[in-house]
Amino acid sequence: MSSFDTLHILNKSPEHPRAAQCLALLSKGDALLLTENGVLLLSAGRLPAVGKVFALSPDVSARGLGNPVGDVTVVEFGDMVSLSLQAQRVISW
């Protein structure tokens, strides 16, 4: 995997104001990791067109979302550490 400028970790639902703030600040060199209710963005059709998108597998499964479509990489808990280490900075939303 390549490195990222910023890893944005979003755990808020699509309706939460922080979700909108997070998506507005994503840049081309960034990555977005969806956790907890953040994975609901997968079904809301609001995935960003920039950066790489990852979704935490247990949260995707817990919310009955099945296999995400598009350019979404499903990751496990251990992968979160690797993603964090690849980023120059990490922002949790």
NORHU-V933709 format. One record per residue. N is the residue number from 0. PHI is phi in whole degrees, 0 to 359 (999 if undefined). Layout:
n=[N;N]
phi=[PHI;PHI]
//
This chain:
n=[0;1;2;3;4;5;6;7;8;9;10;11;12;13;14;15;16;17;18;19;20;21;22;23;24;25;26;27;28;29;30;31;32;33;34;35;36;37;38;39;40;41;42;43;44;45;46;47;48;49;50;51;52;53;54;55;56;57;58;59;60;61;62;63;64;65;66;67;68;69;70;71;72;73;74;75;76;77;78;79;80;81;82;83;84;85;86;87;88;89;90;91;92]
phi=[999;271;271;239;294;223;260;265;255;251;243;265;291;303;279;287;303;293;296;296;297;300;296;291;265;293;241;304;273;265;229;240;248;267;228;46;287;298;295;294;300;297;265;275;69;245;290;290;270;243;74;258;242;236;225;284;306;300;286;298;295;298;259;63;270;65;270;298;258;86;270;247;256;275;234;260;304;299;292;300;295;300;297;296;288;277;265;290;210;233;237;260;250]
//
